[in-house]
Amino acid sequence: MSAPNTNVKSQEKKHKFPLWGMVWSVALALVLLVGLVLWMTASGNEPGDNQPIDGSAATQPQE
């Protein structure tokens, strides 16, 4: 059931700041996500690190 007297323009004015807050929070989340992806890409393992995925063989000393 909808409201009987809905004035979209006045509701838009009343909700301007919360809507902008939501827009800015989504924008900040996207910037942080891009930063995380770039940081993970830049700090990844280089070929020849000799580290197996499970870490069992290369970390134990040879006898």
mmCIF file of the N, C-alpha and C atoms, coordinates in Angstrom:
data_MODEL
# 
_entry.id   MODEL 
# 
loop_
_atom_site.group_PDB 
_atom_site.id 
_atom_site.type_symbol 
_atom_site.label_atom_id 
_atom_site.label_alt_id 
_atom_site.label_comp_id 
_atom_site.label_asym_id 
_atom_site.label_entity_id 
_atom_site.label_seq_id 
_atom_site.pdbx_PDB_ins_code 
_atom_site.Cartn_x 
_atom_site.Cartn_y 
_atom_site.Cartn_z 
_atom_site.occupancy 
_atom_site.B_iso_or_equiv 
_atom_site.pdbx_formal_charge 
_atom_site.auth_seq_id 
_atom_site.auth_comp_id 
_atom_site.auth_asym_id 
_atom_site.auth_atom_id 
_atom_site.pdbx_PDB_model_num 
ATOM 1   N N  . MET A 1 1  ? 0.845  -1.166  0.000   1.00 0.00 ? 1  MET A N  1 
ATOM 2   C CA . MET A 1 1  ? 0.000  0.000   0.000   1.00 0.00 ? 1  MET A CA 1 
ATOM 3   C C  . MET A 1 1  ? 0.890  1.229   0.000   1.00 0.00 ? 1  MET A C  1 
ATOM 4   N N  . SER A 1 2  ? 0.648  2.145   -0.909  1.00 0.00 ? 2  SER A N  1 
ATOM 5   C CA . SER A 1 2  ? 1.498  3.328   -1.028  1.00 0.00 ? 2  SER A CA 1 
ATOM 6   C C  . SER A 1 2  ? 0.911  4.501   -0.239  1.00 0.00 ? 2  SER A C  1 
ATOM 7   N N  . ALA A 1 3  ? 1.761  5.495   -0.037  1.00 0.00 ? 3  ALA A N  1 
ATOM 8   C CA . ALA A 1 3  ? 1.328  6.692   0.687   1.00 0.00 ? 3  ALA A CA 1 
ATOM 9   C C  . ALA A 1 3  ? 0.343  7.479   -0.177  1.00 0.00 ? 3  ALA A C  1 
ATOM 10  N N  . PRO A 1 4  ? -0.686 8.082   0.416   1.00 0.00 ? 4  PRO A N  1 
ATOM 11  C CA . PRO A 1 4  ? -1.705 8.764   -0.374  1.00 0.00 ? 4  PRO A CA 1 
ATOM 12  C C  . PRO A 1 4  ? -1.206 10.067  -1.013  1.00 0.00 ? 4  PRO A C  1 
ATOM 13  N N  . ASN A 1 5  ? -0.381 10.819  -0.322  1.00 0.00 ? 5  ASN A N  1 
ATOM 14  C CA . ASN A 1 5  ? 0.101  12.103  -0.849  1.00 0.00 ? 5  ASN A CA 1 
ATOM 15  C C  . ASN A 1 5  ? 1.627  12.085  -0.905  1.00 0.00 ? 5  ASN A C  1 
ATOM 16  N N  . THR A 1 6  ? 2.143  11.643  -2.015  1.00 0.00 ? 6  THR A N  1 
ATOM 17  C CA . THR A 1 6  ? 3.587  11.552  -2.169  1.00 0.00 ? 6  THR A CA 1 
ATOM 18  C C  . THR A 1 6  ? 4.070  12.697  -3.054  1.00 0.00 ? 6  THR A C  1 
ATOM 19  N N  . ASN A 1 7  ? 4.948  13.519  -2.491  1.00 0.00 ? 7  ASN A N  1 
ATOM 20  C CA . ASN A 1 7  ? 5.558  14.609  -3.248  1.00 0.00 ? 7  ASN A CA 1 
ATOM 21  C C  . ASN A 1 7  ? 7.031  14.241  -3.429  1.00 0.00 ? 7  ASN A C  1 
ATOM 22  N N  . VAL A 1 8  ? 7.373  13.791  -4.631  1.00 0.00 ? 8  VAL A N  1 
ATOM 23  C CA . VAL A 1 8  ? 8.712  13.278  -4.899  1.00 0.00 ? 8  VAL A CA 1 
ATOM 24  C C  . VAL A 1 8  ? 9.751  14.379  -4.755  1.00 0.00 ? 8  VAL A C  1 
ATOM 25  N N  . LYS A 1 9  ? 9.447  15.579  -5.176  1.00 0.00 ? 9  LYS A N  1 
ATOM 26  C CA . LYS A 1 9  ? 10.412 16.681  -5.105  1.00 0.00 ? 9  LYS A CA 1 
ATOM 27  C C  . LYS A 1 9  ? 10.764 17.012  -3.656  1.00 0.00 ? 9  LYS A C  1 
ATOM 28  N N  . SER A 1 10 ? 9.784  17.072  -2.784  1.00 0.00 ? 10 SER A N  1 
ATOM 29  C CA . SER A 1 10 ? 10.089 17.396  -1.391  1.00 0.00 ? 10 SER A CA 1 
ATOM 30  C C  . SER A 1 10 ? 10.816 16.242  -0.712  1.00 0.00 ? 10 SER A C  1 
ATOM 31  N N  . GLN A 1 11 ? 10.474 15.010  -1.057  1.00 0.00 ? 11 GLN A N  1 
ATOM 32  C CA . GLN A 1 11 ? 11.179 13.864  -0.494  1.00 0.00 ? 11 GLN A CA 1 
ATOM 33  C C  . GLN A 1 11 ? 12.632 13.836  -0.968  1.00 0.00 ? 11 GLN A C  1 
ATOM 34  N N  . GLU A 1 12 ? 12.846 14.224  -2.219  1.00 0.00 ? 12 GLU A N  1 
ATOM 35  C CA . GLU A 1 12 ? 14.209 14.273  -2.760  1.00 0.00 ? 12 GLU A CA 1 
ATOM 36  C C  . GLU A 1 12 ? 15.042 15.301  -2.003  1.00 0.00 ? 12 GLU A C  1 
ATOM 37  N N  . LYS A 1 13 ? 14.459 16.449  -1.684  1.00 0.00 ? 13 LYS A N  1 
ATOM 38  C CA . LYS A 1 13 ? 15.170 17.479  -0.934  1.00 0.00 ? 13 LYS A CA 1 
ATOM 39  C C  . LYS A 1 13 ? 15.468 17.018  0.490   1.00 0.00 ? 13 LYS A C  1 
ATOM 40  N N  . LYS A 1 14 ? 14.527 16.315  1.113   1.00 0.00 ? 14 LYS A N  1 
ATOM 41  C CA . LYS A 1 14 ? 14.710 15.854  2.486   1.00 0.00 ? 14 LYS A CA 1 
ATOM 42  C C  . LYS A 1 14 ? 15.784 14.766  2.589   1.00 0.00 ? 14 LYS A C  1 
ATOM 43  N N  . HIS A 1 15 ? 15.955 13.976  1.540   1.00 0.00 ? 15 HIS A N  1 
ATOM 44  C CA . HIS A 1 15 ? 16.878 12.846  1.580   1.00 0.00 ? 15 HIS A CA 1 
ATOM 45  C C  . HIS A 1 15 ? 18.174 13.110  0.823   1.00 0.00 ? 15 HIS A C  1 
ATOM 46  N N  . LYS A 1 16 ? 18.461 14.371  0.533   1.00 0.00 ? 16 LYS A N  1 
ATOM 47  C CA . LYS A 1 16 ? 19.637 14.699  -0.277  1.00 0.00 ? 16 LYS A CA 1 
ATOM 48  C C  . LYS A 1 16 ? 20.938 14.277  0.419   1.00 0.00 ? 16 LYS A C  1 
ATOM 49  N N  . PHE A 1 17 ? 21.108 14.627  1.671   1.00 0.00 ? 17 PHE A N  1 
ATOM 50  C CA . PHE A 1 17 ? 22.361 14.325  2.362   1.00 0.00 ? 17 PHE A CA 1 
ATOM 51  C C  . PHE A 1 17 ? 22.555 12.828  2.606   1.00 0.00 ? 17 PHE A C  1 
ATOM 52  N N  . PRO A 1 18 ? 21.549 12.079  3.031   1.00 0.00 ? 18 PRO A N  1 
ATOM 53  C CA . PRO A 1 18 ? 21.766 10.632  3.159   1.00 0.00 ? 18 PRO A CA 1 
ATOM 54  C C  . PRO A 1 18 ? 22.084 9.953   1.820   1.00 0.00 ? 18 PRO A C  1 
ATOM 55  N N  . LEU A 1 19 ? 21.463 10.409  0.741   1.00 0.00 ? 19 LEU A N  1 
ATOM 56  C CA . LEU A 1 19 ? 21.753 9.822   -0.570  1.00 0.00 ? 19 LEU A CA 1 
ATOM 57  C C  . LEU A 1 19 ? 23.191 10.116  -0.989  1.00 0.00 ? 19 LEU A C  1 
ATOM 58  N N  . TRP A 1 20 ? 23.646 11.344  -0.766  1.00 0.00 ? 20 TRP A N  1 
ATOM 59  C CA . TRP A 1 20 ? 25.031 11.676  -1.103  1.00 0.00 ? 20 TRP A CA 1 
ATOM 60  C C  . TRP A 1 20 ? 25.999 10.891  -0.213  1.00 0.00 ? 20 TRP A C  1 
ATOM 61  N N  . GLY A 1 21 ? 25.633 10.659  1.033   1.00 0.00 ? 21 GLY A N  1 
ATOM 62  C CA . GLY A 1 21 ? 26.467 9.840   1.908   1.00 0.00 ? 21 GLY A CA 1 
ATOM 63  C C  . GLY A 1 21 ? 26.609 8.424   1.384   1.00 0.00 ? 21 GLY A C  1 
ATOM 64  N N  . MET A 1 22 ? 25.526 7.865   0.866   1.00 0.00 ? 22 MET A N  1 
ATOM 65  C CA . MET A 1 22 ? 25.587 6.525   0.291   1.00 0.00 ? 22 MET A CA 1 
ATOM 66  C C  . MET A 1 22 ? 26.454 6.502   -0.960  1.00 0.00 ? 22 MET A C  1 
ATOM 67  N N  . VAL A 1 23 ? 26.335 7.531   -1.784  1.00 0.00 ? 23 VAL A N  1 
ATOM 68  C CA . VAL A 1 23 ? 27.143 7.611   -3.008  1.00 0.00 ? 23 VAL A CA 1 
ATOM 69  C C  . VAL A 1 23 ? 28.627 7.691   -2.641  1.00 0.00 ? 23 VAL A C  1 
ATOM 70  N N  . TRP A 1 24 ? 28.963 8.538   -1.682  1.00 0.00 ? 24 TRP A N  1 
ATOM 71  C CA . TRP A 1 24 ? 30.367 8.690   -1.278  1.00 0.00 ? 24 TRP A CA 1 
ATOM 72  C C  . TRP A 1 24 ? 30.906 7.420   -0.628  1.00 0.00 ? 24 TRP A C  1 
ATOM 73  N N  . SER A 1 25 ? 30.094 6.716   0.130   1.00 0.00 ? 25 SER A N  1 
ATOM 74  C CA . SER A 1 25 ? 30.583 5.489   0.760   1.00 0.00 ? 25 SER A CA 1 
ATOM 75  C C  . SER A 1 25 ? 30.830 4.395   -0.286  1.00 0.00 ? 25 SER A C  1 
ATOM 76  N N  . VAL A 1 26 ? 29.997 4.311   -1.297  1.00 0.00 ? 26 VAL A N  1 
ATOM 77  C CA . VAL A 1 26 ? 30.226 3.342   -2.375  1.00 0.00 ? 26 VAL A CA 1 
ATOM 78  C C  . VAL A 1 26 ? 31.472 3.726   -3.160  1.00 0.00 ? 26 VAL A C  1 
ATOM 79  N N  . ALA A 1 27 ? 31.663 5.016   -3.415  1.00 0.00 ? 27 ALA A N  1 
ATOM 80  C CA . ALA A 1 27 ? 32.860 5.471   -4.129  1.00 0.00 ? 27 ALA A CA 1 
ATOM 81  C C  . ALA A 1 27 ? 34.119 5.158   -3.320  1.00 0.00 ? 27 ALA A C  1 
ATOM 82  N N  . LEU A 1 28 ? 34.080 5.382   -2.014  1.00 0.00 ? 28 LEU A N  1 
ATOM 83  C CA . LEU A 1 28 ? 35.228 5.070   -1.164  1.00 0.00 ? 28 LEU A CA 1 
ATOM 84  C C  . LEU A 1 28 ? 35.512 3.571   -1.170  1.00 0.00 ? 28 LEU A C  1 
ATOM 85  N N  . ALA A 1 29 ? 34.472 2.751   -1.111  1.00 0.00 ? 29 ALA A N  1 
ATOM 86  C CA . ALA A 1 29 ? 34.660 1.302   -1.138  1.00 0.00 ? 29 ALA A CA 1 
ATOM 87  C C  . ALA A 1 29 ? 35.303 0.857   -2.456  1.00 0.00 ? 29 ALA A C  1 
ATOM 88  N N  . LEU A 1 30 ? 34.909 1.461   -3.565  1.00 0.00 ? 30 LEU A N  1 
ATOM 89  C CA . LEU A 1 30 ? 35.508 1.120   -4.858  1.00 0.00 ? 30 LEU A CA 1 
ATOM 90  C C  . LEU A 1 30 ? 36.976 1.527   -4.916  1.00 0.00 ? 30 LEU A C  1 
ATOM 91  N N  . VAL A 1 31 ? 37.295 2.700   -4.393  1.00 0.00 ? 31 VAL A N  1 
ATOM 92  C CA . VAL A 1 31 ? 38.693 3.152   -4.370  1.00 0.00 ? 31 VAL A CA 1 
ATOM 93  C C  . VAL A 1 31 ? 39.534 2.211   -3.514  1.00 0.00 ? 31 VAL A C  1 
ATOM 94  N N  . LEU A 1 32 ? 39.021 1.818   -2.360  1.00 0.00 ? 32 LEU A N  1 
ATOM 95  C CA . LEU A 1 32 ? 39.752 0.895   -1.500  1.00 0.00 ? 32 LEU A CA 1 
ATOM 96  C C  . LEU A 1 32 ? 39.914 -0.473  -2.157  1.00 0.00 ? 32 LEU A C  1 
ATOM 97  N N  . LEU A 1 33 ? 38.900 -0.937  -2.875  1.00 0.00 ? 33 LEU A N  1 
ATOM 98  C CA . LEU A 1 33 ? 38.993 -2.218  -3.573  1.00 0.00 ? 33 LEU A CA 1 
ATOM 99  C C  . LEU A 1 33 ? 40.054 -2.166  -4.669  1.00 0.00 ? 33 LEU A C  1 
ATOM 100 N N  . VAL A 1 34 ? 40.074 -1.106  -5.438  1.00 0.00 ? 34 VAL A N  1 
ATOM 101 C CA . VAL A 1 34 ? 41.091 -0.958  -6.490  1.00 0.00 ? 34 VAL A CA 1 
ATOM 102 C C  . VAL A 1 34 ? 42.476 -0.900  -5.854  1.00 0.00 ? 34 VAL A C  1 
ATOM 103 N N  . GLY A 1 35 ? 42.607 -0.162  -4.750  1.00 0.00 ? 35 GLY A N  1 
ATOM 104 C CA . GLY A 1 35 ? 43.894 -0.096  -4.064  1.00 0.00 ? 35 GLY A CA 1 
ATOM 105 C C  . GLY A 1 35 ? 44.346 -1.459  -3.554  1.00 0.00 ? 35 GLY A C  1 
ATOM 106 N N  . LEU A 1 36 ? 43.433 -2.245  -3.018  1.00 0.00 ? 36 LEU A N  1 
ATOM 107 C CA . LEU A 1 36 ? 43.760 -3.581  -2.544  1.00 0.00 ? 36 LEU A CA 1 
ATOM 108 C C  . LEU A 1 36 ? 44.223 -4.475  -3.686  1.00 0.00 ? 36 LEU A C  1 
ATOM 109 N N  . VAL A 1 37 ? 43.526 -4.431  -4.799  1.00 0.00 ? 37 VAL A N  1 
ATOM 110 C CA . VAL A 1 37 ? 43.900 -5.259  -5.950  1.00 0.00 ? 37 VAL A CA 1 
ATOM 111 C C  . VAL A 1 37 ? 45.278 -4.847  -6.466  1.00 0.00 ? 37 VAL A C  1 
ATOM 112 N N  . LEU A 1 38 ? 45.539 -3.540  -6.562  1.00 0.00 ? 38 LEU A N  1 
ATOM 113 C CA . LEU A 1 38 ? 46.847 -3.081  -7.033  1.00 0.00 ? 38 LEU A CA 1 
ATOM 114 C C  . LEU A 1 38 ? 47.953 -3.481  -6.057  1.00 0.00 ? 38 LEU A C  1 
ATOM 115 N N  . TRP A 1 39 ? 47.699 -3.361  -4.759  1.00 0.00 ? 39 TRP A N  1 
ATOM 116 C CA . TRP A 1 39 ? 48.707 -3.725  -3.765  1.00 0.00 ? 39 TRP A CA 1 
ATOM 117 C C  . TRP A 1 39 ? 48.997 -5.225  -3.809  1.00 0.00 ? 39 TRP A C  1 
ATOM 118 N N  . MET A 1 40 ? 47.955 -6.044  -3.935  1.00 0.00 ? 40 MET A N  1 
ATOM 119 C CA . MET A 1 40 ? 48.157 -7.491  -4.004  1.00 0.00 ? 40 MET A CA 1 
ATOM 120 C C  . MET A 1 40 ? 48.896 -7.887  -5.278  1.00 0.00 ? 40 MET A C  1 
ATOM 121 N N  . THR A 1 41 ? 48.617 -7.188  -6.365  1.00 0.00 ? 41 THR A N  1 
ATOM 122 C CA . THR A 1 41 ? 49.306 -7.472  -7.614  1.00 0.00 ? 41 THR A CA 1 
ATOM 123 C C  . THR A 1 41 ? 50.775 -7.087  -7.517  1.00 0.00 ? 41 THR A C  1 
ATOM 124 N N  . ALA A 1 42 ? 51.072 -5.951  -6.914  1.00 0.00 ? 42 ALA A N  1 
ATOM 125 C CA . ALA A 1 42 ? 52.450 -5.484  -6.815  1.00 0.00 ? 42 ALA A CA 1 
ATOM 126 C C  . ALA A 1 42 ? 53.268 -6.305  -5.835  1.00 0.00 ? 42 ALA A C  1 
ATOM 127 N N  . SER A 1 43 ? 52.662 -6.866  -4.810  1.00 0.00 ? 43 SER A N  1 
ATOM 128 C CA . SER A 1 43 ? 53.418 -7.598  -3.797  1.00 0.00 ? 43 SER A CA 1 
ATOM 129 C C  . SER A 1 43 ? 53.317 -9.105  -3.964  1.00 0.00 ? 43 SER A C  1 
ATOM 130 N N  . GLY A 1 44 ? 52.982 -9.550  -5.141  1.00 0.00 ? 44 GLY A N  1 
ATOM 131 C CA . GLY A 1 44 ? 52.850 -10.990 -5.380  1.00 0.00 ? 44 GLY A CA 1 
ATOM 132 C C  . GLY A 1 44 ? 54.204 -11.669 -5.455  1.00 0.00 ? 44 GLY A C  1 
ATOM 133 N N  . ASN A 1 45 ? 54.209 -12.987 -5.489  1.00 0.00 ? 45 ASN A N  1 
ATOM 134 C CA . ASN A 1 45 ? 55.445 -13.758 -5.578  1.00 0.00 ? 45 ASN A CA 1 
ATOM 135 C C  . ASN A 1 45 ? 56.055 -13.606 -6.954  1.00 0.00 ? 45 ASN A C  1 
ATOM 136 N N  . GLU A 1 46 ? 57.368 -13.529 -6.963  1.00 0.00 ? 46 GLU A N  1 
ATOM 137 C CA . GLU A 1 46 ? 58.100 -13.492 -8.224  1.00 0.00 ? 46 GLU A CA 1 
ATOM 138 C C  . GLU A 1 46 ? 58.425 -14.921 -8.645  1.00 0.00 ? 46 GLU A C  1 
ATOM 139 N N  . PRO A 1 47 ? 58.540 -15.166 -9.936  1.00 0.00 ? 47 PRO A N  1 
ATOM 140 C CA . PRO A 1 47 ? 58.944 -16.506 -10.366 1.00 0.00 ? 47 PRO A CA 1 
ATOM 141 C C  . PRO A 1 47 ? 60.333 -16.832 -9.808  1.00 0.00 ? 47 PRO A C  1 
ATOM 142 N N  . GLY A 1 48 ? 60.513 -18.040 -9.350  1.00 0.00 ? 48 GLY A N  1 
ATOM 143 C CA . GLY A 1 48 ? 61.803 -18.459 -8.808  1.00 0.00 ? 48 GLY A CA 1 
ATOM 144 C C  . GLY A 1 48 ? 61.919 -18.265 -7.311  1.00 0.00 ? 48 GLY A C  1 
ATOM 145 N N  . ASP A 1 49 ? 60.843 -17.968 -6.623  1.00 0.00 ? 49 ASP A N  1 
ATOM 146 C CA . ASP A 1 49 ? 60.898 -17.843 -5.169  1.00 0.00 ? 49 ASP A CA 1 
ATOM 147 C C  . ASP A 1 49 ? 61.065 -19.203 -4.496  1.00 0.00 ? 49 ASP A C  1 
ATOM 148 N N  . ASN A 1 50 ? 60.858 -20.275 -5.242  1.00 0.00 ? 50 ASN A N  1 
ATOM 149 C CA . ASN A 1 50 ? 61.003 -21.656 -4.746  1.00 0.00 ? 50 ASN A CA 1 
ATOM 150 C C  . ASN A 1 50 ? 60.134 -21.931 -3.533  1.00 0.00 ? 50 ASN A C  1 
ATOM 151 N N  . GLN A 1 51 ? 58.964 -21.415 -3.497  1.00 0.00 ? 51 GLN A N  1 
ATOM 152 C CA . GLN A 1 51 ? 58.029 -21.686 -2.416  1.00 0.00 ? 51 GLN A CA 1 
ATOM 153 C C  . GLN A 1 51 ? 56.874 -22.500 -2.985  1.00 0.00 ? 51 GLN A C  1 
ATOM 154 N N  . PRO A 1 52 ? 56.756 -23.756 -2.597  1.00 0.00 ? 52 PRO A N  1 
ATOM 155 C CA . PRO A 1 52 ? 55.605 -24.529 -3.070  1.00 0.00 ? 52 PRO A CA 1 
ATOM 156 C C  . PRO A 1 52 ? 54.314 -24.008 -2.437  1.00 0.00 ? 52 PRO A C  1 
ATOM 157 N N  . ILE A 1 53 ? 53.224 -24.369 -3.010  1.00 0.00 ? 53 ILE A N  1 
ATOM 158 C CA . ILE A 1 53 ? 51.934 -23.859 -2.540  1.00 0.00 ? 53 ILE A CA 1 
ATOM 159 C C  . ILE A 1 53 ? 51.656 -24.291 -1.112  1.00 0.00 ? 53 ILE A C  1 
ATOM 160 N N  . ASP A 1 54 ? 51.933 -25.549 -0.778  1.00 0.00 ? 54 ASP A N  1 
ATOM 161 C CA . ASP A 1 54 ? 51.641 -26.021 0.577   1.00 0.00 ? 54 ASP A CA 1 
ATOM 162 C C  . ASP A 1 54 ? 52.767 -25.706 1.557   1.00 0.00 ? 54 ASP A C  1 
ATOM 163 N N  . GLY A 1 55 ? 53.930 -25.310 1.077   1.00 0.00 ? 55 GLY A N  1 
ATOM 164 C CA . GLY A 1 55 ? 55.029 -24.902 1.947   1.00 0.00 ? 55 GLY A CA 1 
ATOM 165 C C  . GLY A 1 55 ? 55.746 -26.029 2.637   1.00 0.00 ? 55 GLY A C  1 
ATOM 166 N N  . SER A 1 56 ? 55.569 -27.280 2.200   1.00 0.00 ? 56 SER A N  1 
ATOM 167 C CA . SER A 1 56 ? 56.132 -28.401 2.938   1.00 0.00 ? 56 SER A CA 1 
ATOM 168 C C  . SER A 1 56 ? 57.571 -28.745 2.510   1.00 0.00 ? 56 SER A C  1 
ATOM 169 N N  . ALA A 1 57 ? 57.856 -28.804 1.226   1.00 0.00 ? 57 ALA A N  1 
ATOM 170 C CA . ALA A 1 57 ? 59.139 -29.336 0.762   1.00 0.00 ? 57 ALA A CA 1 
ATOM 171 C C  . ALA A 1 57 ? 60.282 -28.311 0.825   1.00 0.00 ? 57 ALA A C  1 
ATOM 172 N N  . ALA A 1 58 ? 60.056 -27.107 0.419   1.00 0.00 ? 58 ALA A N  1 
ATOM 173 C CA . ALA A 1 58 ? 61.149 -26.151 0.289   1.00 0.00 ? 58 ALA A CA 1 
ATOM 174 C C  . ALA A 1 58 ? 61.557 -25.537 1.621   1.00 0.00 ? 58 ALA A C  1 
ATOM 175 N N  . THR A 1 59 ? 60.725 -25.610 2.644   1.00 0.00 ? 59 THR A N  1 
ATOM 176 C CA . THR A 1 59 ? 61.064 -24.962 3.912   1.00 0.00 ? 59 THR A CA 1 
ATOM 177 C C  . THR A 1 59 ? 61.807 -25.881 4.858   1.00 0.00 ? 59 THR A C  1 
ATOM 178 N N  . GLN A 1 60 ? 61.879 -27.182 4.564   1.00 0.00 ? 60 GLN A N  1 
ATOM 179 C CA . GLN A 1 60 ? 62.577 -28.116 5.437   1.00 0.00 ? 60 GLN A CA 1 
ATOM 180 C C  . GLN A 1 60 ? 64.029 -28.247 4.973   1.00 0.00 ? 60 GLN A C  1 
ATOM 181 N N  . PRO A 1 61 ? 64.983 -28.231 5.902   1.00 0.00 ? 61 PRO A N  1 
ATOM 182 C CA . PRO A 1 61 ? 66.407 -28.354 5.499   1.00 0.00 ? 61 PRO A CA 1 
ATOM 183 C C  . PRO A 1 61 ? 66.706 -29.751 4.957   1.00 0.00 ? 61 PRO A C  1 
ATOM 184 N N  . GLN A 1 62 ? 67.662 -29.797 4.027   1.00 0.00 ? 62 GLN A N  1 
ATOM 185 C CA . GLN A 1 62 ? 68.092 -31.071 3.445   1.00 0.00 ? 62 GLN A CA 1 
ATOM 186 C C  . GLN A 1 62 ? 69.069 -31.747 4.402   1.00 0.00 ? 62 GLN A C  1 
ATOM 187 N N  . GLU A 1 63 ? 68.973 -33.057 4.580   1.00 0.00 ? 63 GLU A N  1 
ATOM 188 C CA . GLU A 1 63 ? 69.899 -33.789 5.466   1.00 0.00 ? 63 GLU A CA 1 
ATOM 189 C C  . GLU A 1 63 ? 70.957 -34.493 4.686   1.00 0.00 ? 63 GLU A C  1 
# 
